[in-house]
Amino acid sequence: MSVTTSAKRLTVFPAIPAETAHALLRWLPLALICTLPVVFYAPFFTEPFFRDEGSYAAVAQWMLDGHVPYENAFDNKPPMVYAYYAVSFLLFGENVVAPRLLVALLISGATALMYVEGRMLYSHRGGLVAAFFFAMSFGVGSVQTSANTEFFMIPAATASLVAFTAARRNQQPGWYAAAGLFSGVAMATKPISLFIFVLYALVLVADRVHGTADQRRGLARNLALLAGGLAITGAAVVVPFALTGALPDLYEATIVYALVYVGDIPLSDKIDAVREAARHFLFVTGPWNLFALLGAFYIVRRGADGWGPLIVGFFFANLIGIAVAGRFYAHYFIAMLPAMSLLAPLGARVARDVLSSNVAKVIVAGFLPFLLVIPLLNSVAVYGHTSVEDRHEAKYYGDARAPWENRGPEFGEWLKARTEPGDGLWNFGFQSEIYFYSDLRSPTRFFMDRPFWNSDEYMNQALTELEADKPLYVLDSATYENWTGIKIYRIEVRQWIEANYDYLGRFYYADVFRLKGASS
């Protein structure tokens, strides 16, 4: 046998063409980056629902049974979050995994969109840097990675930014309609996205004054397309409620009640809360802050080819949205990280230039580990636990009700064993996930007590509806919550409960009552 023949037999795989190899090397990093959100979500797939997630799950479950949100389930959250949960249940089954899996996949798609945005603004490498920072942000333990509204909002908000940038960069007005449409989806998921839409309108007006000749033309047309896209989303959201006669309920819950909910906090308290929450956020997101700050410095010194106002404006639009709400939880600030990720490529340029100095290299070598150690320790404190229950309590560190949420599935099974379909349940408190776990429905649209904080009228309506259709079981977890200033309404509700129900004792995290005279 010749050496040539032997060599041919040893050639198991054909040679990869140079063009294919180049394409793989170019796109493989992006593919790997896009998997990171799923990797970071996976440890939380089977985690018990956080109470917000539980309320969305319960309402989505009732939607699939033919009930209408707001008319049958009163809350101030916009309708898209319930739609996302309902779709996840249809796709993946009615379980705790479904919404987490759906949002992880959506955020993976948003990571690819972040690359597209970075590619349009900077370069292929800049797009990869932006996508990497964006994807890594969901691994920061303190941002409470979950299926809450902020996380479902981010993909639509990112898509709107990509569409707006494409329209402005390529002078293709049709993309303004897409930007408005996706802005509407984001707003119907989390209303703070309103300020992103306002930003786009302001940028278009600024282009009319300071932009290029192409940008100055067609202001009215572009604003109309932007507003038209928003109107399409608005119509898609509103029409189903109009057809079912639930439009007044939608308005009352998402506009009237939402404004009362946001407006009952004094401005001074909001400012103090922003300052305190921002301090924590800056502490646990060191690398994002460093590169975003350097990126902002780059824009001030050199500009960003006319894109600086949009990039910085996107940051402040999200910040203003968070501040206006006036209530600050760690997961709210996840909305900041996409904008900070867009500043990161510019920050990397500054860092590269600075590191040309040996002195700077020594300073950064000592400083950067300090910025990394806090986020790493924070994430290890969450991800390092072996059980989902321990990870849940670590993720919501200091939340006295996190242990309650861990017991929710067991409590739900306890109720299932003692009820029949249609028996009814009312949760006096905020642990709405119990409806999902027990597969029981509230006979009053006020399926939790939070509206009572702001209006006695809501409490009176709830008691009237409960009197007309008494559930078999009532749970009172509000008694054990450590909220101040809400004791008065508790007395009246508790009196109604005790007048109509037998006290069985405290089980899990709530006082449990059973309807008087109900057959065993």
VEXMI-354201 format. One record per residue (C-alpha): residue number from 1; residue in one letter; y negated, z negated, x negated. Coordinates in steps of 0.05 Angstrom, whole numbers, plus 32768, in hexadecimal, padded with zeros to 4 digits. Each point is the difference from the previous one (the first is absolute). Last residue first. Layout:
% residues N
{NUM; "A"; {Y; Z; X}},
...
//
This chain:
% residues 520
{520; "S"; {7E93; 7BB6; 8548}},
{519; "S"; {7FD9; 800E; 8040}},
{518; "A"; {7FB5; 7FF9; 7FFB}},
{517; "G"; {7FE5; 7FC3; 8024}},
{516; "K"; {7FC9; 7FF4; 7FCE}},
{515; "L"; {7FF5; 803A; 7FD0}},
{514; "R"; {8016; 7FEF; 7FB9}},
{513; "F"; {7FD1; 7FE7; 7FC9}},
{512; "V"; {8008; 8004; 7FB5}},
{511; "D"; {7FCF; 7FDF; 7FCF}},
{510; "A"; {7FFA; 802E; 7FC4}},
{509; "Y"; {8014; 8008; 7FB7}},
{508; "Y"; {804D; 7FFE; 8001}},
{507; "F"; {800E; 7FDA; 8040}},
{506; "R"; {7FD3; 7FC9; 801A}},
{505; "G"; {8019; 7FE1; 803F}},
{504; "L"; {801A; 8016; 8044}},
{503; "Y"; {7FC1; 7FF4; 8028}},
{502; "D"; {8009; 8013; 8049}},
{501; "Y"; {7FCF; 8033; 801B}},
{500; "N"; {7FCE; 8009; 8038}},
{499; "A"; {7FCF; 7FC7; 7FFA}},
{498; "E"; {800C; 7FF9; 7FB5}},
{497; "I"; {7FED; 8048; 7FF4}},
{496; "W"; {7FC1; 7FFD; 802B}},
{495; "Q"; {7FEA; 7FC1; 7FDB}},
{494; "R"; {800D; 8022; 7FBD}},
{493; "V"; {7FD3; 8039; 8014}},
{492; "E"; {7FC7; 7FD2; 8012}},
{491; "I"; {8007; 7FD5; 7FC1}},
{490; "R"; {8008; 803C; 7FD2}},
{489; "Y"; {7FBE; 801D; 801A}},
{488; "I"; {7FDC; 7FC4; 7FE2}},
{487; "K"; {8024; 7FFC; 7FBD}},
{486; "I"; {7FE5; 8041; 7FE4}},
{485; "G"; {7FCB; 7FE8; 7FCF}},
{484; "T"; {802E; 7FF6; 7FC4}},
{483; "W"; {803F; 8026; 7FF0}},
{482; "N"; {803B; 7FDB; 7FE2}},
{481; "E"; {8036; 801C; 802D}},
{480; "Y"; {8033; 7FCF; 801B}},
{479; "T"; {7FE8; 7FFD; 8048}},
{478; "A"; {7FF9; 804C; 7FFF}},
{477; "S"; {804C; 8006; 7FF9}},
{476; "D"; {800B; 7FF5; 804A}},
{475; "L"; {803B; 8029; 8019}},
{474; "V"; {8009; 800E; 804A}},
{473; "Y"; {8044; 8013; 801D}},
{472; "L"; {8017; 801B; 8043}},
{471; "P"; {7FC0; 8027; 800A}},
{470; "K"; {7FD4; 7FF2; 803D}},
{469; "D"; {7FE7; 803E; 8024}},
{468; "A"; {7FC4; 7FF0; 802D}},
{467; "E"; {7FEE; 7FC0; 7FDC}},
{466; "L"; {8005; 8024; 7FBE}},
{465; "E"; {7FCF; 8036; 8017}},
{464; "T"; {7FCE; 7FCB; 8018}},
{463; "L"; {8009; 7FD8; 7FC0}},
{462; "A"; {7FF3; 803F; 7FD6}},
{461; "Q"; {7FC2; 8013; 8028}},
{460; "N"; {7FE4; 7FB9; 7FF7}},
{459; "M"; {800B; 8003; 7FB5}},
{458; "Y"; {7FDE; 8044; 7FFC}},
{457; "E"; {7FC5; 7FE5; 8027}},
{456; "D"; {7FFB; 7FC5; 7FD1}},
{455; "S"; {7FEB; 8032; 7FCB}},
{454; "N"; {7FFE; 8002; 7FB4}},
{453; "W"; {8038; 7FD2; 7FE9}},
{452; "F"; {8028; 8013; 803E}},
{451; "P"; {8009; 8046; 7FE4}},
{450; "R"; {802C; 7FE1; 7FC9}},
{449; "D"; {8033; 7FE1; 8030}},
{448; "M"; {8039; 8032; 7FFC}},
{447; "F"; {8022; 802D; 8034}},
{446; "F"; {7FC0; 8006; 8028}},
{445; "R"; {801C; 803A; 8029}},
{444; "T"; {8024; 7FCC; 802A}},
{443; "P"; {804A; 8004; 8012}},
{442; "S"; {8011; 7FFF; 7FB5}},
{441; "R"; {803D; 8027; 7FEE}},
{440; "L"; {8043; 7FED; 7FE1}},
{439; "D"; {8028; 8022; 7FC9}},
{438; "S"; {8008; 7FBD; 7FDE}},
{437; "Y"; {7FEE; 801A; 7FBA}},
{436; "F"; {7FC8; 802D; 801A}},
{435; "Y"; {7FE2; 7FCB; 802E}},
{434; "I"; {8004; 7FCC; 7FC7}},
{433; "E"; {7FD5; 802D; 7FD5}},
{432; "S"; {7FC4; 7FE9; 8029}},
{431; "Q"; {7FF9; 7FC0; 7FD9}},
{430; "F"; {7FB6; 7FF6; 8011}},
{429; "G"; {8002; 7FC6; 8031}},
{428; "F"; {8017; 7FF5; 8048}},
{427; "N"; {803B; 8030; 7FFF}},
{426; "W"; {8017; 8013; 8045}},
{425; "L"; {8046; 8017; 8010}},
{424; "G"; {801F; 8027; 8039}},
{423; "D"; {8043; 7FFD; 8023}},
{422; "G"; {8004; 804C; 8006}},
{421; "P"; {803C; 8009; 7FD3}},
{420; "E"; {8029; 7FC0; 8001}},
{419; "T"; {7FF0; 7FC0; 7FDA}},
{418; "R"; {8021; 7FC7; 7FDA}},
{417; "A"; {8024; 8025; 7FC8}},
{416; "K"; {7FC4; 802E; 7FF7}},
{415; "L"; {7FD3; 7FC4; 7FF6}},
{414; "W"; {8029; 7FE5; 7FC6}},
{413; "E"; {8005; 8046; 7FE3}},
{412; "G"; {7FB4; 8005; 8000}},
{411; "F"; {7FFA; 7FBC; 7FDE}},
{410; "E"; {802E; 8019; 7FC9}},
{409; "P"; {7FD6; 803E; 7FF6}},
{408; "G"; {7FBF; 7FD7; 8000}},
{407; "R"; {8016; 7FCC; 7FCD}},
{406; "N"; {7FDF; 8025; 7FC6}},
{405; "E"; {7FC2; 8009; 802B}},
{404; "W"; {7FFB; 7FB4; 8007}},
{403; "P"; {8005; 7FF8; 7FB5}},
{402; "A"; {7FC4; 8030; 7FF9}},
{401; "R"; {7FDA; 7FD5; 8032}},
{400; "A"; {7FE1; 7FD1; 7FCE}},
{399; "D"; {7FE1; 8039; 7FD9}},
{398; "G"; {7FF4; 7FE6; 7FBA}},
{397; "Y"; {8024; 803A; 7FDF}},
{396; "Y"; {800A; 803B; 802E}},
{395; "K"; {8025; 8029; 7FCC}},
{394; "A"; {8024; 7FC3; 7FE7}},
{393; "E"; {8016; 7FEC; 8046}},
{392; "H"; {801A; 8047; 800D}},
{391; "R"; {8021; 8005; 7FBC}},
{390; "D"; {8026; 7FBF; 800E}},
{389; "E"; {8018; 801B; 8043}},
{388; "V"; {8012; 8043; 7FE1}},
{387; "S"; {802F; 7FDC; 7FD0}},
{386; "T"; {8006; 800B; 7FB5}},
{385; "H"; {7FB9; 7FEC; 7FED}},
{384; "G"; {7FDF; 8024; 7FC5}},
{383; "Y"; {7FD9; 8031; 802C}},
{382; "V"; {7FCD; 7FCD; 8016}},
{381; "A"; {7FF3; 7FD5; 7FC3}},
{380; "V"; {800E; 803D; 7FD5}},
{379; "S"; {7FC6; 8023; 8023}},
{378; "N"; {7FCF; 7FC8; 7FF2}},
{377; "L"; {8018; 7FF9; 7FB8}},
{376; "L"; {7FF6; 804A; 7FF5}},
{375; "P"; {7FBC; 8001; 8023}},
{374; "I"; {7FE9; 7FC5; 7FD5}},
{373; "V"; {801D; 8019; 7FBE}},
{372; "L"; {7FE1; 8046; 8003}},
{371; "L"; {7FB7; 7FEE; 7FF8}},
{370; "F"; {8011; 7FCF; 7FC7}},
{369; "P"; {802B; 8036; 7FDF}},
{368; "L"; {7FC3; 802E; 8003}},
{367; "F"; {7FD1; 7FD1; 7FDB}},
{366; "G"; {8021; 7FF6; 7FBC}},
{365; "A"; {8014; 8048; 7FF4}},
{364; "V"; {7FBE; 8016; 801F}},
{363; "I"; {7FD8; 7FD8; 7FCC}},
{362; "V"; {802A; 8019; 7FC6}},
{361; "K"; {7FFC; 8049; 8018}},
{360; "A"; {7FB5; 7FF8; 8008}},
{359; "V"; {7FF9; 7FEC; 7FB7}},
{358; "N"; {8029; 803C; 7FEB}},
{357; "S"; {7FD1; 802F; 8025}},
{356; "S"; {801F; 803D; 8022}},
{355; "L"; {8015; 7FCF; 8035}},
{354; "V"; {7FBD; 8006; 8022}},
{353; "D"; {8009; 804A; 800E}},
{352; "R"; {8046; 7FF6; 801D}},
{351; "A"; {7FE8; 7FC5; 802A}},
{350; "V"; {7FC7; 802A; 801C}},
{349; "R"; {8030; 8038; 8012}},
{348; "A"; {8030; 7FCE; 801F}},
{347; "G"; {7FC7; 7FE5; 802B}},
{346; "L"; {7FF5; 8047; 801A}},
{345; "P"; {804A; 8004; 8012}},
{344; "A"; {7FFC; 7FBA; 8020}},
{343; "L"; {7FC8; 800F; 8031}},
{342; "L"; {8030; 8020; 8031}},
{341; "S"; {802E; 7FC4; 7FFA}},
{340; "M"; {7FC6; 7FD2; 8013}},
{339; "A"; {7FF7; 8029; 803F}},
{338; "P"; {804A; 7FFA; 8010}},
{337; "L"; {7FFE; 7FB5; 7FEF}},
{336; "M"; {7FCB; 7FE9; 8031}},
{335; "A"; {802A; 8008; 8040}},
{334; "I"; {8032; 7FD0; 7FE1}},
{333; "F"; {7FC9; 7FCD; 800A}},
{332; "Y"; {8013; 7FEF; 8047}},
{331; "H"; {8045; 7FEA; 7FE8}},
{330; "A"; {7FE2; 7FC1; 7FE1}},
{329; "Y"; {7FE3; 7FE6; 8040}},
{328; "F"; {7FB6; 7FFF; 8010}},
{327; "R"; {7FE1; 7FFB; 8044}},
{326; "G"; {7FB8; 8018; 8007}},
{325; "A"; {8011; 8045; 801A}},
{324; "V"; {7FBE; 8019; 7FE4}},
{323; "A"; {8015; 7FEE; 7FB9}},
{322; "I"; {8040; 8029; 8002}},
{321; "G"; {7FDD; 803E; 801A}},
{320; "I"; {7FC8; 7FF7; 7FCD}},
{319; "L"; {8033; 7FFF; 7FC8}},
{318; "N"; {8023; 803E; 801A}},
{317; "A"; {7FBF; 8027; 8004}},
{316; "F"; {7FED; 7FE3; 7FBC}},
{315; "F"; {803B; 801F; 7FDC}},
{314; "F"; {7FFB; 8043; 8023}},
{313; "G"; {7FB6; 8000; 7FEE}},
{312; "V"; {8011; 7FF9; 7FB7}},
{311; "I"; {802D; 803D; 8002}},
{310; "L"; {7FD3; 8028; 802F}},
{309; "P"; {7FBF; 7FEF; 7FDC}},
{308; "G"; {8020; 8011; 7FBC}},
{307; "W"; {801B; 8045; 8014}},
{306; "G"; {7FC5; 8028; 7FE6}},
{305; "D"; {8022; 8014; 7FBF}},
{304; "A"; {8011; 7FB8; 7FF3}},
{303; "G"; {7FC0; 7FE3; 7FE4}},
{302; "R"; {7FF7; 7FF2; 7FB7}},
{301; "R"; {7FE5; 7FB9; 7FF8}},
{300; "V"; {8003; 7FE6; 8047}},
{299; "I"; {8042; 8023; 800E}},
{298; "Y"; {801F; 7FE7; 7FBF}},
{297; "F"; {7FEA; 7FB8; 8010}},
{296; "A"; {8022; 8007; 8044}},
{295; "G"; {803F; 8016; 7FDD}},
{294; "L"; {7FFB; 7FC5; 7FCF}},
{293; "L"; {7FFB; 7FD2; 803C}},
{292; "A"; {803B; 8022; 8022}},
{291; "F"; {8028; 7FFB; 7FC0}},
{290; "L"; {7FF4; 7FB6; 7FF8}},
{289; "N"; {8007; 7FEF; 804A}},
{288; "W"; {8042; 8025; 8007}},
{287; "P"; {801A; 7FDE; 7FC1}},
{286; "G"; {7FEB; 7FBA; 8018}},
{285; "T"; {801C; 8002; 8047}},
{284; "V"; {8013; 7FB6; 8009}},
{283; "F"; {7FBD; 7FE0; 7FED}},
{282; "L"; {7FD4; 8034; 8021}},
{281; "F"; {8023; 7FF4; 8042}},
{280; "H"; {7FFA; 7FB5; 7FFB}},
{279; "R"; {7FB6; 8004; 7FF2}},
{278; "A"; {7FF8; 8035; 8037}},
{277; "A"; {801E; 7FD0; 8033}},
{276; "E"; {7FD0; 7FC9; 7FEE}},
{275; "R"; {7FC2; 802C; 8000}},
{274; "V"; {8014; 8024; 803F}},
{273; "A"; {800D; 7FBE; 8023}},
{272; "D"; {7FBC; 7FE4; 7FEC}},
{271; "I"; {7FDE; 803F; 8019}},
{270; "K"; {8027; 7FFD; 8041}},
{269; "D"; {7FEE; 7FB7; 800A}},
{268; "S"; {7FB6; 8010; 7FF6}},
{267; "L"; {8006; 8038; 8033}},
{266; "P"; {801B; 7FD1; 8035}},
{265; "I"; {8046; 8010; 801B}},
{264; "D"; {8005; 800E; 804B}},
{263; "G"; {7FEF; 8049; 7FF7}},
{262; "V"; {8043; 801B; 7FE8}},
{261; "Y"; {8029; 7FE5; 803A}},
{260; "V"; {7FC8; 800F; 8032}},
{259; "L"; {7FFD; 8047; 7FE7}},
{258; "A"; {804C; 8007; 8004}},
{257; "Y"; {8000; 7FE3; 8047}},
{256; "V"; {7FCF; 8033; 801A}},
{255; "I"; {8017; 803C; 7FD7}},
{254; "T"; {804C; 7FFF; 7FF4}},
{253; "A"; {8015; 7FD2; 8039}},
{252; "E"; {7FCE; 8011; 8037}},
{251; "Y"; {8000; 804A; 7FF1}},
{250; "L"; {804B; 8006; 7FFF}},
{249; "D"; {8005; 7FD8; 8041}},
{248; "P"; {7FCC; 802D; 8021}},
{247; "L"; {8029; 803E; 7FE9}},
{246; "A"; {8041; 7FE6; 801D}},
{245; "G"; {8003; 802F; 803C}},
{244; "T"; {803F; 8022; 7FE5}},
{243; "L"; {7FDD; 8043; 7FF6}},
{242; "A"; {7FC3; 7FE0; 7FE1}},
{241; "F"; {802C; 7FD9; 7FCF}},
{240; "P"; {8024; 8040; 7FEB}},
{239; "V"; {7FBC; 8024; 7FF9}},
{238; "V"; {7FE0; 7FCC; 7FD2}},
{237; "V"; {8027; 8009; 7FC0}},
{236; "A"; {8006; 804C; 8000}},
{235; "A"; {7FB8; 8004; 8016}},
{234; "G"; {7FE8; 7FD5; 7FC6}},
{233; "T"; {8029; 8029; 7FCF}},
{232; "I"; {7FE0; 8040; 8019}},
{231; "A"; {7FBB; 7FE0; 8000}},
{230; "L"; {8007; 7FED; 7FB7}},
{229; "G"; {800F; 8048; 7FEF}},
{228; "G"; {7FC4; 8015; 8028}},
{227; "A"; {7FD3; 7FCF; 7FDD}},
{226; "L"; {8011; 801E; 7FBC}},
{225; "L"; {7FFB; 8046; 801C}},
{224; "A"; {7FBC; 7FF0; 801F}},
{223; "L"; {7FE8; 7FE1; 7FBF}},
{222; "N"; {8015; 803F; 7FDB}},
{221; "R"; {7FDF; 802F; 8031}},
{220; "A"; {7FBF; 7FD8; 8000}},
{219; "L"; {7FFE; 7FFE; 7FB4}},
{218; "G"; {8010; 804B; 7FF9}},
{217; "R"; {7FDD; 8010; 7FC0}},
{216; "R"; {7FEA; 7FCA; 7FD0}},
{215; "Q"; {8045; 7FFD; 7FDF}},
{214; "D"; {7FFE; 804A; 7FED}},
{213; "A"; {7FBA; 7FF9; 7FE2}},
{212; "T"; {8017; 7FC3; 7FD8}},
{211; "G"; {7FF3; 7FBA; 8018}},
{210; "H"; {7FC3; 7FD3; 8001}},
{209; "V"; {7FE3; 8002; 8046}},
{208; "R"; {8037; 8021; 802A}},
{207; "D"; {8033; 7FE1; 7FD2}},
{206; "A"; {7FE5; 7FBB; 8013}},
{205; "V"; {800D; 8010; 804A}},
{204; "L"; {8047; 8014; 7FEF}},
{203; "V"; {800A; 7FC0; 7FD7}},
{202; "L"; {7FE4; 7FD7; 803A}},
{201; "A"; {8032; 801E; 8031}},
{200; "Y"; {803A; 7FF3; 7FD1}},
{199; "L"; {7FE9; 7FB8; 7FF6}},
{198; "V"; {7FFC; 7FF5; 804C}},
{197; "F"; {8049; 8016; 8005}},
{196; "I"; {8013; 7FCE; 7FCA}},
{195; "F"; {7FD8; 7FCB; 8025}},
{194; "L"; {8029; 800A; 803F}},
{193; "S"; {803E; 7FF1; 7FD6}},
{192; "I"; {7FF2; 7FB7; 8010}},
{191; "P"; {801F; 800E; 8044}},
{190; "K"; {8048; 7FFA; 7FE6}},
{189; "T"; {8037; 802D; 801E}},
{188; "A"; {7FD6; 8028; 8031}},
{187; "M"; {7FCB; 8003; 7FC9}},
{186; "A"; {8033; 801E; 7FCF}},
{185; "V"; {8016; 8034; 8033}},
{184; "G"; {7FB6; 8010; 800D}},
{183; "S"; {7FF3; 8009; 7FB7}},
{182; "F"; {803C; 802F; 7FFE}},
{181; "L"; {7FDF; 802B; 8036}},
{180; "G"; {7FBC; 7FFE; 7FE0}},
{179; "A"; {801B; 8016; 7FBC}},
{178; "A"; {8028; 8037; 8022}},
{177; "A"; {7FC1; 8019; 8023}},
{176; "Y"; {7FDD; 7FFF; 7FBC}},
{175; "W"; {803A; 8029; 7FE4}},
{174; "G"; {7FEA; 803A; 802C}},
{173; "P"; {7FBF; 8004; 7FD9}},
{172; "Q"; {8020; 801F; 7FC1}},
{171; "Q"; {7FCA; 7FFB; 7FCB}},
{170; "N"; {8035; 7FF4; 7FCB}},
{169; "R"; {7FE7; 7FBD; 7FE7}},
{168; "R"; {7FE1; 7FE6; 8040}},
{167; "A"; {803A; 8014; 802D}},
{166; "A"; {8034; 7FEA; 7FCE}},
{165; "T"; {7FDD; 7FBD; 7FF5}},
{164; "F"; {7FFD; 7FF4; 804B}},
{163; "A"; {804A; 8010; 8009}},
{162; "V"; {8014; 7FD4; 7FC5}},
{161; "L"; {7FD6; 7FC6; 801B}},
{160; "S"; {801D; 8007; 8046}},
{159; "A"; {8047; 8000; 7FE4}},
{158; "T"; {7FF0; 7FC0; 7FDA}},
{157; "A"; {7FE6; 7FDF; 8040}},
{156; "A"; {803F; 8017; 8025}},
{155; "P"; {802E; 7FE4; 7FCA}},
{154; "I"; {7FD8; 7FBF; 7FFB}},
{153; "M"; {7FFF; 7FEB; 8049}},
{152; "F"; {804A; 7FF0; 8004}},
{151; "F"; {7FF7; 7FCE; 7FC7}},
{150; "E"; {7FC3; 7FE1; 801F}},
{149; "T"; {8023; 7FF8; 8043}},
{148; "N"; {8038; 7FD3; 7FE6}},
{147; "A"; {8043; 801B; 7FEB}},
{146; "S"; {8003; 7FD5; 7FC1}},
{145; "T"; {7FE9; 7FF9; 7FB8}},
{144; "Q"; {7FDD; 7FBD; 7FFD}},
{143; "V"; {7FC6; 8012; 7FD3}},
{142; "S"; {8011; 7FC3; 7FD6}},
{141; "G"; {8040; 801B; 7FE3}},
{140; "V"; {7FE1; 803E; 7FE0}},
{139; "G"; {8037; 8034; 8006}},
{138; "F"; {7FDA; 802A; 8033}},
{137; "S"; {7FC9; 800B; 7FCD}},
{136; "M"; {8031; 8025; 7FD3}},
{135; "A"; {8000; 803D; 802D}},
{134; "F"; {7FB4; 8007; 7FFE}},
{133; "F"; {7FFB; 7FF4; 7FB5}},
{132; "F"; {8035; 8035; 7FF5}},
{131; "A"; {7FE2; 8032; 8031}},
{130; "A"; {7FBC; 7FFA; 7FDE}},
{129; "V"; {801E; 8009; 7FBB}},
{128; "L"; {802A; 803B; 8016}},
{127; "G"; {7FC3; 8021; 8020}},
{126; "G"; {7FD8; 7FF6; 7FC0}},
{125; "R"; {8038; 8022; 7FD9}},
{124; "H"; {8000; 803C; 802E}},
{123; "S"; {7FB4; 8002; 7FFD}},
{122; "Y"; {7FC1; 7FDE; 801A}},
{121; "L"; {7FE7; 8003; 8047}},
{120; "M"; {8032; 8031; 801E}},
{119; "R"; {803A; 7FE3; 7FD8}},
{118; "G"; {7FEC; 7FB9; 8012}},
{117; "E"; {8001; 8012; 8049}},
{116; "V"; {8043; 8024; 7FFA}},
{115; "Y"; {801C; 7FC4; 7FDB}},
{114; "M"; {7FE7; 7FD3; 8037}},
{113; "L"; {8023; 802E; 8031}},
{112; "A"; {8042; 7FF6; 7FDB}},
{111; "T"; {7FF5; 7FB5; 8005}},
{110; "A"; {7FF0; 8008; 804A}},
{109; "G"; {8046; 801D; 8009}},
{108; "S"; {801E; 7FC3; 7FDF}},
{107; "I"; {7FD3; 7FD7; 802E}},
{106; "L"; {801F; 8023; 803C}},
{105; "L"; {8046; 7FF3; 7FE6}},
{104; "A"; {7FF1; 7FB6; 7FF5}},
{103; "V"; {7FE0; 7FFD; 8046}},
{102; "L"; {803F; 801B; 8020}},
{101; "L"; {802F; 7FD3; 7FD9}},
{100; "R"; {7FD8; 7FC2; 8011}},
{99; "P"; {7FFC; 8014; 8049}},
{98; "A"; {804D; 800A; 8005}},
{97; "V"; {801A; 7FC6; 7FD6}},
{96; "V"; {7FF1; 7FC9; 8033}},
{95; "N"; {802D; 8020; 8034}},
{94; "E"; {7FFD; 802D; 803D}},
{93; "G"; {8020; 803E; 7FE3}},
{92; "F"; {7FEC; 802F; 7FC7}},
{91; "L"; {7FDE; 803C; 8021}},
{90; "L"; {7FF2; 7FE6; 8045}},
{89; "F"; {7FEE; 7FBB; 7FE5}},
{88; "S"; {7FD1; 8020; 7FCD}},
{87; "V"; {7FDF; 8029; 8036}},
{86; "A"; {7FF3; 7FC1; 8029}},
{85; "Y"; {7FE4; 7FDC; 7FC3}},
{84; "Y"; {7FD1; 8039; 7FF0}},
{83; "A"; {7FEA; 8005; 8049}},
{82; "Y"; {7FF1; 7FB6; 8002}},
{81; "V"; {7FD4; 8008; 7FC2}},
{80; "M"; {7FDE; 803C; 801F}},
{79; "P"; {7FE8; 7FD9; 803E}},
{78; "P"; {7FC8; 7FD8; 7FE0}},
{77; "K"; {8008; 7FB5; 7FF7}},
{76; "N"; {7FD7; 7FD4; 8030}},
{75; "D"; {803B; 7FE5; 8026}},
{74; "F"; {8017; 7FFE; 8049}},
{73; "A"; {8048; 8015; 8010}},
{72; "N"; {800F; 801C; 8046}},
{71; "E"; {7FBF; 8026; 800D}},
{70; "Y"; {7FEE; 7FFB; 7FB7}},
{69; "P"; {803D; 8028; 7FEB}},
{68; "V"; {8026; 8024; 8038}},
{67; "H"; {8047; 7FEF; 8012}},
{66; "G"; {8038; 8033; 8004}},
{65; "D"; {8038; 7FDD; 7FDA}},
{64; "L"; {7FEC; 8024; 7FC0}},
{63; "M"; {7FBB; 7FE3; 800A}},
{62; "W"; {801F; 7FBA; 8006}},
{61; "Q"; {8020; 8008; 7FBC}},
{60; "A"; {7FBF; 8019; 7FE3}},
{59; "V"; {7FDD; 7FC2; 801C}},
{58; "A"; {8034; 7FD2; 7FE1}},
{57; "A"; {7FFE; 8023; 7FBD}},
{56; "Y"; {7FB4; 7FFF; 7FFC}},
{55; "S"; {8000; 7FB5; 8011}},
{54; "G"; {8036; 7FF3; 7FCC}},
{53; "E"; {7FDA; 8025; 7FCA}},
{52; "D"; {7FC4; 7FD3; 800C}},
{51; "R"; {802E; 7FC2; 7FFE}},
{50; "F"; {8020; 8015; 7FBE}},
{49; "F"; {8044; 801D; 8010}},
{48; "P"; {803D; 7FE6; 7FDD}},
{47; "E"; {800E; 8025; 7FBE}},
{46; "T"; {8036; 8036; 8004}},
{45; "F"; {7FD6; 8037; 7FE1}},
{44; "F"; {7FDA; 7FD1; 7FD3}},
{43; "P"; {8026; 800C; 7FBF}},
{42; "A"; {7FFB; 804C; 800E}},
{41; "Y"; {7FB4; 8003; 8006}},
{40; "F"; {7FF2; 8002; 7FB5}},
{39; "V"; {8035; 8036; 7FF4}},
{38; "V"; {7FE8; 8027; 803D}},
{37; "P"; {7FB9; 7FFE; 7FE4}},
{36; "L"; {8019; 8015; 7FBB}},
{35; "T"; {8023; 8040; 8017}},
{34; "C"; {7FC0; 8029; 7FFD}},
{33; "I"; {7FF7; 7FEE; 7FB6}},
{32; "L"; {8045; 801C; 7FF0}},
{31; "A"; {7FF0; 8042; 8022}},
{30; "L"; {7FBC; 8002; 7FDD}},
{29; "P"; {8021; 7FF5; 7FBC}},
{28; "L"; {8033; 8037; 800F}},
{27; "W"; {7FCA; 8034; 800F}},
{26; "R"; {7FE8; 8018; 7FBC}},
{25; "L"; {8040; 7FF2; 7FD9}},
{24; "L"; {8028; 8024; 8035}},
{23; "A"; {7FD0; 803A; 8002}},
{22; "H"; {8004; 8007; 7FB4}},
{21; "A"; {804B; 7FFF; 8001}},
{20; "T"; {8000; 8035; 8036}},
{19; "E"; {7FD1; 802D; 7FD8}},
{18; "A"; {8029; 7FF7; 7FC0}},
{17; "P"; {803F; 8016; 8024}},
{16; "I"; {8037; 7FCB; 8000}},
{15; "A"; {803A; 8014; 7FD4}},
{14; "P"; {8042; 8007; 8024}},
{13; "F"; {802C; 7FC2; 8004}},
{12; "V"; {8047; 7FFC; 7FE3}},
{11; "T"; {7FF4; 8025; 7FBF}},
{10; "L"; {803D; 7FE5; 7FDA}},
{9; "R"; {8027; 803F; 8012}},
{8; "K"; {7FCB; 802C; 7FE0}},
{7; "A"; {8001; 7FD7; 7FC0}},
{6; "S"; {804B; 8008; 7FFA}},
{5; "T"; {7FFB; 804B; 8008}},
{4; "T"; {7FCB; 8004; 7FCA}},
{3; "V"; {802A; 7FD5; 7FD0}},
{2; "S"; {8039; 8031; 8008}},
{1; "M"; {8044; 7FED; 801C}},
//
